[in-house]
Amino acid sequence: MQTVCADVSDLEVLRTAIVQFTQERDWDQFHDGKNLAIALELEAAELLELYLWKDAGEVDVDKVREELADVFNYAILIADKYGLDVKRIVLDKLERNARKYPVDKARGTAKKYNEL
């Protein structure tokens, strides 16, 4: 499987910047796994809300950019909290999904893996 992803140093730059931002504000005291997961879900809901009652093409891309950045920030903070390597966990998941959704069966269909 061919993969395309950012250089690990790019991810490390993001992680370091996000962690530094929160540490400077002494927000680590609020950032346990549970609260970070809740914050991630809330930001994902704000992203989803941008599409409410609209066709997908009507969404304000600038607002998507803002909400998506929040989603990434919290996802990266959760990974950092548990010492997870973002690049590794994403590539591992892609590998597992490639086995569940082989191209010859999954191409062009929205069926779940157990329906292929």
HELIX and SHEET records of a PDB file:
HELIX    1   1 VAL A    8  GLU A   24  1                                  17    
HELIX    2   2 ASP A   28  PHE A   30  5                                   3    
HELIX    3   3 GLY A   33  GLU A   49  1                                  17    
HELIX    4   4 ALA A   56  GLU A   58  5                                   3    
HELIX    5   5 VAL A   61  LYS A   81  1                                  21    
HELIX    6   6 VAL A   86  LYS A  100  1                                  15    
HELIX    7   7 VAL A  103  ALA A  106  1                                   4    
HELIX    8   8 TYR A  113  GLU A  115  5                                   3    
END                                                                             
